[in-house]
Amino acid sequence: MWYCVAERRLYSSVGLGTTESGDRVCKLFLETVENNARIASIVRELHIICTTYFNGDEEKVHVRIIGVCKDVETVEFLAYKCDAAFMVDLRDTLAKSNLLFLELRCESYGWLESVSDSDRM
């Protein structure tokens, strides 16, 4: 019984990125939620930080994580130098989620874009 409670607490709010091993951790988390629908269904908040400049493979992993965690309600995403194709993939994936809040920050060319959408609630 304690295992179920601990698992729910552990996976309800997930932070990814911010370390040198962040890319590897993201891939392991993706593998976990792809292979375990129960864990994917527990995730309600995703906080993703990509501290390196745009890396298409890493961003695809992030988009796939959001797509697999269909019950996610809050996504905070900070990235550097996002390209247009990534933004389209992210938009399409978010449209299929139960999203209540989105904070998207993409720093590129020295300025910061921020999008926050809580009006969909």
PLY file of the C-alpha trace (Angstrom):
ply
format ascii 1.0
element vertex 121
property float x
property float y
property float z
element edge 120
property int vertex1
property int vertex2
end_header
0.00 0.00 0.00
2.77 2.47 0.86
4.30 1.79 -2.57
1.24 3.14 -4.40
1.19 6.30 -2.29
4.93 6.87 -2.76
4.70 6.26 -6.50
1.85 8.74 -6.90
3.78 11.39 -4.97
6.98 10.73 -6.90
5.46 10.91 -10.37
2.71 13.53 -9.97
5.18 16.41 -10.49
8.29 15.69 -12.56
11.24 17.98 -13.22
13.57 17.15 -16.11
16.77 18.78 -17.30
19.20 21.22 -15.68
22.12 18.78 -15.35
24.80 17.48 -17.66
23.05 14.11 -17.61
19.65 15.69 -18.28
19.39 14.25 -21.81
19.99 10.71 -20.51
17.51 11.19 -17.67
14.85 12.44 -20.10
15.33 9.39 -22.32
15.07 7.06 -19.30
11.92 8.81 -18.11
10.42 8.57 -21.61
11.19 4.85 -21.68
9.55 4.46 -18.25
6.29 6.21 -19.17
6.11 4.55 -22.59
6.41 1.12 -20.96
4.14 1.81 -18.00
0.79 3.46 -18.77
-0.08 3.57 -15.06
2.92 5.77 -14.30
2.23 7.94 -17.35
-1.32 8.47 -16.08
-0.05 9.73 -12.69
1.96 12.65 -14.14
0.10 15.95 -13.65
2.97 18.45 -13.86
6.02 18.54 -16.12
8.80 21.04 -15.55
11.27 20.75 -18.43
14.44 22.80 -18.70
16.74 22.44 -21.66
19.87 24.38 -20.81
21.77 23.56 -23.97
21.18 25.20 -27.31
18.61 23.57 -29.55
19.19 19.88 -30.06
16.43 18.40 -32.21
16.73 14.92 -30.71
16.43 16.14 -27.13
13.40 18.30 -27.93
11.72 15.36 -29.70
12.12 13.36 -26.47
10.48 16.20 -24.53
7.54 16.35 -26.94
7.12 12.56 -26.77
7.09 12.69 -22.95
4.28 15.27 -23.04
2.41 13.14 -25.58
2.67 9.96 -23.51
1.63 11.69 -20.27
-1.86 12.48 -21.56
-3.26 13.52 -18.17
-0.67 16.25 -17.65
-2.32 19.48 -16.51
0.65 21.84 -16.17
3.67 22.16 -18.43
6.51 24.56 -17.76
9.05 24.46 -20.56
12.24 26.52 -20.78
14.50 26.07 -23.79
17.14 27.93 -25.75
16.93 28.55 -29.49
13.82 26.52 -30.35
13.21 26.06 -34.05
9.86 26.41 -35.80
9.40 22.66 -36.46
9.80 21.93 -32.75
7.22 24.58 -31.86
4.72 23.04 -34.30
5.29 19.53 -32.86
4.91 20.90 -29.34
1.70 22.76 -30.22
0.17 19.69 -31.85
1.08 17.48 -28.89
-0.23 19.95 -26.32
-3.53 20.21 -28.20
-4.13 16.50 -27.47
-3.48 16.81 -23.72
-5.69 17.77 -20.76
-3.58 20.87 -20.30
-4.80 23.51 -17.86
-1.66 25.68 -17.69
1.27 26.26 -20.02
4.35 28.35 -19.46
6.68 28.32 -22.43
9.91 30.29 -22.49
12.24 30.15 -25.42
15.33 32.31 -25.41
16.69 33.02 -28.81
18.96 35.70 -30.18
19.23 37.44 -26.82
15.53 37.92 -26.09
12.99 35.86 -24.23
9.55 34.88 -25.46
7.08 33.83 -22.82
3.67 32.34 -23.39
1.34 31.59 -20.54
-2.11 30.17 -21.22
-4.36 29.56 -18.26
-7.53 30.79 -19.99
-8.32 27.28 -21.29
-9.27 26.14 -17.76
0 1
1 2
2 3
3 4
4 5
5 6
6 7
7 8
8 9
9 10
10 11
11 12
12 13
13 14
14 15
15 16
16 17
17 18
18 19
19 20
20 21
21 22
22 23
23 24
24 25
25 26
26 27
27 28
28 29
29 30
30 31
31 32
32 33
33 34
34 35
35 36
36 37
37 38
38 39
39 40
40 41
41 42
42 43
43 44
44 45
45 46
46 47
47 48
48 49
49 50
50 51
51 52
52 53
53 54
54 55
55 56
56 57
57 58
58 59
59 60
60 61
61 62
62 63
63 64
64 65
65 66
66 67
67 68
68 69
69 70
70 71
71 72
72 73
73 74
74 75
75 76
76 77
77 78
78 79
79 80
80 81
81 82
82 83
83 84
84 85
85 86
86 87
87 88
88 89
89 90
90 91
91 92
92 93
93 94
94 95
95 96
96 97
97 98
98 99
99 100
100 101
101 102
102 103
103 104
104 105
105 106
106 107
107 108
108 109
109 110
110 111
111 112
112 113
113 114
114 115
115 116
116 117
117 118
118 119
119 120
